[in-house]
Amino acid sequence: MARVVVVGGGLGGLAVAARLAKNGHQVTLVERATRLGGQITRRTGVGPAEGFQWDAGPAEMTLPTTIRDLFRKSGRPLERVLDLHLVTDPRRHVFSDGTVLDLPTQSRADQRRALSETLGAATADAWEATVDGLTATWELLRTRVLEVPFAGARRLGPRALRRLAFGTSLSTFAGRALPDPRARRVLEYTAVGVGSEPRLAPALTAVHAYVERTFGLWRCPGGFARLADALADRVRERGVDLRLGSAVVAIETNEAAVTGVRLSDGSRLAAEVVVCDIDVRDVVSRLSPSAPRALRRAARRLRPGRALRLVHLGLRGEAEDLPHETVVHGAEATVVVRAPRDPALAPPGHRAVTLVVPDGALAGEDVLRWLARYGVDLRDRVAVRLDDESRPWGPTWRGPWRGLGVARNATPVRGLFLVGDTAHPGPGVPAVLLGAAATVRMIDETFGRPPR
Ligand SMILES: Cc1cc2nc3c(=O)[nH]c(=O)nc-3n(C[C@H](O)[C@H](O)[C@H](O)COP(=O)(O)OP(=O)(O)OC[C@H]3O[C@@H](n4cnc5c(N)ncnc54)[C@H](O)[C@@H]3O)c2cc1C
């Protein structure tokens, strides 16, 4: 049994803590905030906004098996704790030429029908062939990159890199595959939606379209923050020692191995294993005596994605005309209107809506006015408006040849591991959960899963 300290109680930290505690390790989780969940958070309306609630971080996810696996392997299965709902509304795409495409997220046949009706049969054929063609990309990514400890793209070998079209940008890939510029914007949304640029993202980013069509898009009734609450319950049930409101100020090592952490109150926790769910740049600055070169290099590689500003609205009326998600592909920016159909998020006769706006993209124009120019006019219905601070979704692609630049989960320091959005395989709920699962496997292998 190893003494483990998990630094940070975001999604990655909670997932690692729950799994390791279930596997018999002695786990302490240190979180500087007074609540768990990190970026998974809600905004709750008060005063005139009473009764409204908005997701102020993730609101939906693909690959629900990642979360089901976590709950199953750490205690009671997810279905006994929380429901995930499949999003059945099509995603609406609004283009600057006035075209409106309601594209089902899940069914191949329904996608074909919608594309045929709106963009023509040739585009429907091209889209279907493109997404079908990503099956092999997904299998390769799943088996050699996402579900296993990752040792760098070069280790994949030339055949795999060719199969992943490594070196080709998403915009080039979309341009070759899809003659219709509107269909290209839909495919490029796989990068744009997370604050990356299609000319800097590699073609493999398009695999998201395959993943969504195959495994669906899922949300949590009552808001995604309920997932963080359920995970917080799970780590408590597993007996994880929680230190909330306490920051790790130093990660201590001897020559080659981690020895423990120092907290903001001056106390010290000894550990054979430290798993950091914080930004790798903060890991580097907290490593004492100093971080190994490979880790410093990893920290320098990281580029934060474009910051996104969330504007939360409480709308009068049920706004039946608004689907779960509308993506407005404007000339200046791509803005997303999230409007979950969930009565728990708004008072009766109202709807909670969140606008996801790339920071600084609208040149000072108010987003509601901007949306109205593209035919999505919510102005008369707004009862409440709350603007959040801008935040990046996570690290961004640095070029089709250069990858995402996230750090590996294992480090050159024995016992020191990295999870979360700045570690492999990167940001997003499923990715962070996959990275946490692979890291736990490495820890169990290296530090011996205790006998049951
Ligand atoms: C606006 C927005 C929308 C998003 N929407 C989606 C979405 O719809 N779907 C999706 O899949 N993903 C989405 N994401 C991405 C997803 O939320 C993140 O990738 C994921 O939640 C990151 O989790 P993490 O494990 O990196 O931890 P974080 O959430 O980054 O948590 C890190 C934790 O560490 C703590 N901490 C930091 N320093 C210290 C220290 N020194 N000592 C102790 N504790 C410390 C912090 O307080 C924090 O709680 C979105 C992100 C944003 C910002």
The ligand as a Tripos MOL2 file, in Angstrom:
@<TRIPOS>MOLECULE
LIG
   53    58     1     0     0
SMALL
NO_CHARGES

@<TRIPOS>ATOM
      1 C1        -15.9280   27.1580  -19.7250 C.3       1 LIG1
      2 C2        -15.5600   25.7130  -19.8950 C.ar      1 LIG1
      3 C3        -16.4510   24.8390  -20.5050 C.ar      1 LIG1
      4 C4        -16.1150   23.4960  -20.6540 C.ar      1 LIG1
      5 N1        -17.0310   22.6650  -21.2290 N.ar      1 LIG1
      6 C5        -16.7480   21.3570  -21.3530 C.ar      1 LIG1
      7 C6        -17.7250   20.4570  -21.8470 C.ar      1 LIG1
      8 O1        -18.8660   20.8360  -22.1420 O.2       1 LIG1
      9 N2        -17.3870   19.1400  -21.9710 N.ar      1 LIG1
     10 C7        -16.1530   18.6670  -21.6120 C.ar      1 LIG1
     11 O2        -15.9040   17.4630  -21.7460 O.2       1 LIG1
     12 N3        -15.2120   19.5000  -21.0980 N.ar      1 LIG1
     13 C8        -15.4830   20.8250  -20.9520 C.ar      1 LIG1
     14 N4        -14.5580   21.6650  -20.4120 N.ar      1 LIG1
     15 C9        -13.2410   21.1210  -20.0270 C.3       1 LIG1
     16 C10       -13.2800   20.3870  -18.6770 C.3       1 LIG1
     17 O3        -14.0650   21.1090  -17.7630 O.3       1 LIG1
     18 C11       -11.8680   20.2640  -18.1110 C.3       1 LIG1
     19 O4        -11.0040   19.6600  -19.0660 O.3       1 LIG1
     20 C12       -11.7930   19.4320  -16.8290 C.3       1 LIG1
     21 O5        -12.8360   19.7470  -15.9350 O.3       1 LIG1
     22 C13       -10.4350   19.7070  -16.1780 C.3       1 LIG1
     23 O6        -10.2910   18.9570  -15.0080 O.3       1 LIG1
     24 P1         -8.9020   18.8720  -14.2380 P.3       1 LIG1
     25 O7         -8.7790   17.4960  -13.6850 O.co2     1 LIG1
     26 O8         -7.7950   19.3730  -15.1000 O.co2     1 LIG1
     27 O9         -9.0380   19.7850  -12.9750 O.3       1 LIG1
     28 P2         -9.3920   21.3630  -12.6710 P.3       1 LIG1
     29 O10       -10.8460   21.4620  -12.8760 O.co2     1 LIG1
     30 O11        -8.4830   22.2190  -13.4470 O.co2     1 LIG1
     31 O12        -9.0790   21.3680  -11.1570 O.3       1 LIG1
     32 C14        -7.8240   21.5970  -10.5840 C.3       1 LIG1
     33 C15        -8.0430   21.8020   -9.0970 C.3       1 LIG1
     34 O13        -6.7820   21.9890   -8.4630 O.3       1 LIG1
     35 C16        -6.9140   22.9740   -7.4560 C.3       1 LIG1
     36 N5         -5.5740   23.5130   -7.2020 N.ar      1 LIG1
     37 C17        -4.8260   24.2900   -8.0210 C.ar      1 LIG1
     38 N6         -3.6310   24.5510   -7.4520 N.ar      1 LIG1
     39 C18        -3.6170   23.9200   -6.2530 C.ar      1 LIG1
     40 C19        -2.6450   23.7990   -5.2120 C.ar      1 LIG1
     41 N7         -1.4530   24.3830   -5.2900 N.pl3     1 LIG1
     42 N8         -2.9560   23.0660   -4.1110 N.ar      1 LIG1
     43 C20        -4.1670   22.4480   -4.0160 C.ar      1 LIG1
     44 N9         -5.1210   22.5360   -4.9820 N.ar      1 LIG1
     45 C21        -4.8450   23.2540   -6.0880 C.ar      1 LIG1
     46 C22        -7.8930   23.9730   -8.0560 C.3       1 LIG1
     47 O14        -8.5140   24.7490   -7.0520 O.3       1 LIG1
     48 C23        -8.8770   23.0370   -8.7670 C.3       1 LIG1
     49 O15        -9.9460   22.6520   -7.9380 O.3       1 LIG1
     50 C24       -14.8620   23.0140  -20.2200 C.ar      1 LIG1
     51 C25       -13.9660   23.8960  -19.5880 C.ar      1 LIG1
     52 C26       -14.3120   25.2200  -19.4190 C.ar      1 LIG1
     53 C27       -13.3550   26.1470  -18.7170 C.3       1 LIG1
@<TRIPOS>BOND
     1     1     2 1
     2     2     3 ar
     3     2    52 ar
     4     3     4 ar
     5     4     5 ar
     6     4    50 ar
     7     5     6 ar
     8     6     7 ar
     9     6    13 1
    10     7     8 2
    11     7     9 ar
    12     9    10 ar
    13    10    11 2
    14    10    12 ar
    15    12    13 ar
    16    13    14 ar
    17    14    15 1
    18    14    50 ar
    19    15    16 1
    20    16    17 1
    21    16    18 1
    22    18    19 1
    23    18    20 1
    24    20    21 1
    25    20    22 1
    26    22    23 1
    27    23    24 1
    28    24    25 2
    29    24    26 1
    30    24    27 1
    31    27    28 1
    32    28    29 2
    33    28    30 1
    34    28    31 1
    35    31    32 1
    36    32    33 1
    37    33    34 1
    38    33    48 1
    39    34    35 1
    40    35    36 1
    41    35    46 1
    42    36    37 ar
    43    36    45 ar
    44    37    38 ar
    45    38    39 ar
    46    39    40 ar
    47    39    45 ar
    48    40    41 1
    49    40    42 ar
    50    42    43 ar
    51    43    44 ar
    52    44    45 ar
    53    46    47 1
    54    46    48 1
    55    48    49 1
    56    50    51 ar
    57    51    52 ar
    58    52    53 1
@<TRIPOS>SUBSTRUCTURE
     1 LIG1         1 GROUP 0 **** ****
